[in-house]
């Protein structure tokens, strides 16, 4: 069941003394994870750099579809930018429900994948009606023609305050951020046109309103102010406290 859509992987409902597992920490493990597992230790095809393990983290070489842990071994499980890579998403997620009662999943959204496609990504994903809907790229004939990753992941975050505000105000524009308890309702390659059209046809106003909830002018102003404060804190931490 869905709990909420956190603004990022650093805004999670993890209790102070919780034992946390991360599946696929790769080159950028979550600092809150106590145990990190990764399937690929000898190849960076699925990540942007070598595996990294932070201080006080225990690393285990394991397949996310067959985790080497007893049932309910953890309080919380994090899965960041991994689900889009896996062979069997239902089995992969079932293992997370087995070892923990709640967790967090983050992947590129449909828009994020079209703008920043990766060869290693097997799936396109989008949250629709509180469900995670995913299609194999080959099923919908996904053929990217250009990769704009540098613009959205590097250039604009460094050069544009307006873009930084947009990232915080519309944090789910390019990514799917999903916190759950018990399990997630997942649809894999559904035949229903209601879902298929989200992935294959131009988005009209109706779809946009369903995916990106509109805010009142007051809500938008408060959200923008909060974003500016957050940006200021980030700059202070990176520049002053460096």
Backbone torsions as a table, in degrees:
resi	resn	phi	psi	omega
1	UNK	NA	139.0	179.0
2	UNK	-72.2	135.3	172.6
3	UNK	-94.0	-53.7	-177.7
4	UNK	-171.8	177.2	175.6
5	UNK	-111.9	93.1	178.7
6	UNK	-61.2	154.0	179.6
7	UNK	-70.1	-25.6	178.2
8	UNK	-165.0	176.9	179.2
9	UNK	-71.1	-6.5	177.9
10	UNK	-100.6	11.3	179.4
11	UNK	-126.8	59.8	-173.1
12	UNK	-109.1	158.6	-178.0
13	UNK	-91.3	65.7	-178.7
14	UNK	-106.4	125.4	178.6
15	UNK	-70.5	154.1	-173.3
16	UNK	-55.7	-43.1	-175.7
17	UNK	-99.1	13.9	-178.3
18	UNK	-68.4	145.0	173.5
19	UNK	-91.7	119.2	-169.2
20	UNK	-115.5	132.1	174.6
21	UNK	-107.3	139.7	169.3
22	UNK	-117.9	127.2	178.6
23	UNK	-98.1	111.7	-179.6
24	UNK	81.8	51.9	179.2
25	UNK	-67.9	-29.5	175.4
26	UNK	54.1	-133.4	-177.1
27	UNK	-85.8	-3.9	-173.8
28	UNK	-141.1	63.1	-176.9
29	UNK	-66.2	149.9	178.2
30	UNK	-71.3	131.2	-177.8
31	UNK	-63.5	-17.5	180.0
32	UNK	-85.6	-12.8	-178.0
33	UNK	-71.1	134.1	175.2
34	UNK	-89.0	-36.1	179.2
35	UNK	-127.2	134.6	179.8
36	UNK	-125.1	131.6	175.4
37	UNK	-117.1	151.0	176.4
38	UNK	-149.3	139.9	-177.9
39	UNK	-80.5	-39.6	-174.3
40	UNK	-105.8	112.4	179.6
41	UNK	-106.4	-13.1	-175.2
42	UNK	-116.9	12.9	-179.6
43	UNK	-148.5	138.1	177.3
44	UNK	-102.0	17.8	-179.8
45	UNK	-57.8	-35.8	-176.5
46	UNK	-95.3	6.8	-179.1
47	UNK	-148.8	176.3	-174.2
48	UNK	-98.5	2.9	179.9
49	UNK	-173.9	-177.9	-179.3
50	UNK	-66.9	154.4	177.1
51	UNK	-58.2	136.6	179.4
52	UNK	-122.6	137.0	176.9
53	UNK	-125.0	123.2	-178.0
54	UNK	-80.9	163.9	178.9
55	UNK	-58.0	137.5	178.8
56	UNK	71.9	11.2	173.6
57	UNK	-99.5	142.5	177.4
58	UNK	-102.8	120.7	-179.1
59	UNK	-99.6	135.0	178.2
60	UNK	-131.0	128.8	176.1
61	UNK	-77.9	111.1	-175.4
62	UNK	-157.2	156.8	177.0
63	UNK	-89.8	129.3	-179.7
64	UNK	-62.9	-18.3	178.5
65	UNK	-86.5	-4.3	178.2
66	UNK	-151.3	74.4	-174.7
67	UNK	-72.9	137.6	-175.6
68	UNK	-86.7	48.8	-177.3
69	UNK	-131.8	152.7	175.2
70	UNK	-71.2	162.3	176.4
71	UNK	-57.1	139.7	176.0
72	UNK	55.9	38.8	179.1
73	UNK	-75.2	-21.4	-175.3
74	UNK	-127.3	161.4	176.8
75	UNK	-89.6	-26.1	-173.1
76	UNK	-154.7	144.7	178.4
77	UNK	-131.3	133.7	-179.7
78	UNK	-109.0	134.4	177.6
79	UNK	-135.0	95.9	-172.7
80	UNK	-110.2	116.2	176.4
81	UNK	58.1	46.5	-179.5
82	UNK	-128.2	-39.7	-173.9
83	UNK	-56.0	-33.0	-179.1
84	UNK	-68.1	-10.6	-177.4
85	UNK	-97.5	-22.4	-162.7
86	UNK	-76.7	160.2	179.7
87	UNK	-80.6	-45.4	-176.6
88	UNK	-123.3	90.5	-174.5
89	UNK	-63.8	-33.9	-180.0
90	UNK	-66.2	-46.7	178.2
91	UNK	-64.8	-41.1	-179.5
92	UNK	-59.8	-47.7	-179.9
93	UNK	-71.6	-34.7	179.1
94	UNK	-59.9	-35.1	177.7
95	UNK	-65.6	-34.4	178.3
96	UNK	-70.8	-40.0	176.2
97	UNK	-62.7	-32.3	-177.0
98	UNK	-70.2	-40.5	-173.2
99	UNK	-93.2	-12.5	179.9
100	UNK	-147.7	152.6	-177.7
101	UNK	-88.2	-13.0	178.8
102	UNK	-156.2	166.2	-177.9
103	UNK	-178.9	-166.6	-174.8
104	UNK	-141.2	134.5	176.2
105	UNK	-123.1	132.3	174.1
106	UNK	-132.2	134.1	177.7
107	UNK	-144.2	169.3	168.7
108	UNK	-65.1	147.4	171.2
109	UNK	-82.2	176.6	176.0
110	UNK	-57.1	-48.1	-179.8
111	UNK	-61.9	-42.4	179.2
112	UNK	-61.0	-40.1	-178.9
113	UNK	-71.7	-35.4	178.5
114	UNK	-67.5	-36.9	-179.3
115	UNK	-82.2	-31.0	-175.6
116	UNK	-131.5	62.2	-174.7
117	UNK	-69.4	146.7	177.4
118	UNK	-128.7	134.8	-179.6
119	UNK	-60.4	-32.4	-176.7
120	UNK	-77.1	-8.4	179.8
121	UNK	-86.3	119.7	-179.2
122	UNK	-87.4	-26.7	-170.0
123	UNK	-121.2	150.0	165.7
124	UNK	-104.1	135.5	-175.7
125	UNK	-131.8	148.6	175.5
126	UNK	-154.8	138.1	172.2
127	UNK	-81.2	126.0	178.8
128	UNK	-135.3	121.9	-179.8
129	UNK	53.6	44.1	178.1
130	UNK	69.5	5.9	176.4
131	UNK	-103.4	151.5	169.3
132	UNK	-94.2	115.2	-179.2
133	UNK	-106.7	131.8	-176.3
134	UNK	-139.8	140.0	178.4
135	UNK	-125.0	137.2	169.8
136	UNK	-62.1	134.0	-177.8
137	UNK	-56.2	-34.5	-178.6
138	UNK	-69.4	-26.5	-178.6
139	UNK	-69.3	-37.2	-178.4
140	UNK	-101.2	3.8	178.4
141	UNK	69.2	39.3	-178.8
142	UNK	-69.1	117.8	178.7
143	UNK	-132.2	97.5	179.2
144	UNK	-70.1	143.0	-179.9
145	UNK	-109.5	-15.4	-179.3
146	UNK	-156.8	148.9	179.2
147	UNK	-115.5	113.5	-177.9
148	UNK	-100.7	23.4	-176.6
149	UNK	-53.9	-44.1	-174.9
150	UNK	-59.8	-39.7	-178.7
151	UNK	-63.5	-49.7	-171.4
152	UNK	-86.1	-25.1	-177.2
153	UNK	-100.2	-19.7	-175.5
154	UNK	-126.4	-60.0	-171.0
155	UNK	-64.7	-57.0	-177.4
156	UNK	-64.8	-40.8	176.3
157	UNK	-60.4	-26.0	179.5
158	UNK	-86.4	-28.2	-167.0
159	UNK	-115.4	-13.5	-171.8
160	UNK	-127.2	114.5	175.0
161	UNK	-67.5	-37.6	178.2
162	UNK	-58.3	-40.4	178.9
163	UNK	-69.0	-38.5	177.1
164	UNK	-60.3	-38.9	177.8
165	UNK	-66.4	-42.8	177.9
166	UNK	-59.6	-43.1	178.9
167	UNK	-56.1	-39.1	-177.3
168	UNK	-82.7	-35.3	179.7
169	UNK	-74.5	-33.2	-179.2
170	UNK	-126.3	60.7	-173.8
171	UNK	-65.1	-17.9	-178.2
172	UNK	-99.4	13.1	-179.6
173	UNK	-65.5	-46.1	-175.4
174	UNK	-107.6	-6.1	-177.6
175	UNK	-138.9	157.7	174.0
176	UNK	-103.2	118.7	-177.8
177	UNK	-120.8	111.2	-166.4
178	UNK	-136.9	113.4	176.2
179	UNK	-100.9	134.8	-170.9
180	UNK	-133.7	163.9	170.3
181	UNK	-136.5	143.4	-178.7
182	UNK	73.1	-64.6	177.1
183	UNK	-170.1	177.1	-179.1
184	UNK	-119.5	139.8	171.6
185	UNK	-80.4	112.9	-176.5
186	UNK	-118.1	133.7	175.1
187	UNK	-114.8	121.0	-177.9
188	UNK	-109.2	118.0	-179.3
189	UNK	50.7	49.8	-179.7
190	UNK	-66.8	144.1	179.8
191	UNK	-79.0	-20.6	-174.7
192	UNK	-60.0	126.0	-179.6
193	UNK	-63.1	-24.3	178.3
194	UNK	-56.2	-38.4	179.1
195	UNK	-90.6	-41.4	-175.9
196	UNK	-58.1	-36.6	-177.5
197	UNK	-65.2	-29.6	178.0
198	UNK	-61.6	-29.9	-173.2
199	UNK	-98.5	-12.9	-171.5
200	UNK	-126.7	-12.4	-176.7
201	UNK	-120.6	158.5	177.6
202	UNK	-59.1	143.7	178.9
203	UNK	-82.7	126.9	176.5
204	UNK	-99.0	-175.6	-176.6
205	UNK	-63.2	-35.5	-179.4
206	UNK	-61.7	-46.2	180.0
207	UNK	-66.5	-41.3	180.0
208	UNK	-60.3	-41.3	179.8
209	UNK	-67.9	-31.2	178.4
210	UNK	-72.6	-39.1	-175.7
211	UNK	-85.2	-33.1	-175.7
212	UNK	-127.2	97.8	-175.8
213	UNK	-63.7	133.0	179.9
214	UNK	-75.1	153.2	179.1
215	UNK	-117.9	154.8	173.7
216	UNK	-72.4	166.8	179.2
217	UNK	-59.4	-40.3	178.5
218	UNK	-64.9	-45.1	178.7
219	UNK	-61.4	-40.9	-179.9
220	UNK	-65.5	-41.8	179.4
221	UNK	-64.3	-45.1	179.2
222	UNK	-65.1	-38.5	178.8
223	UNK	-65.5	-40.3	178.9
224	UNK	-67.4	-39.9	177.9
225	UNK	-63.6	-42.4	178.0
226	UNK	-62.6	-38.0	179.3
227	UNK	-65.0	-41.4	180.0
228	UNK	-64.1	-40.6	177.6
229	UNK	-63.4	-43.0	-179.9
230	UNK	-64.5	-40.8	178.0
231	UNK	-63.2	-43.2	180.0
232	UNK	-60.8	-41.7	178.5
233	UNK	-63.8	-40.8	-179.6
234	UNK	-64.6	-42.2	178.7
235	UNK	-64.2	-42.0	179.2
236	UNK	-60.7	-45.3	-179.6
237	UNK	-64.5	-40.3	-175.7
238	UNK	-79.3	-32.6	-176.1
239	UNK	-95.3	-52.4	-173.2
240	UNK	-76.5	-42.7	-175.2
241	UNK	-91.3	6.2	-177.1
242	UNK	-63.2	NA	NA
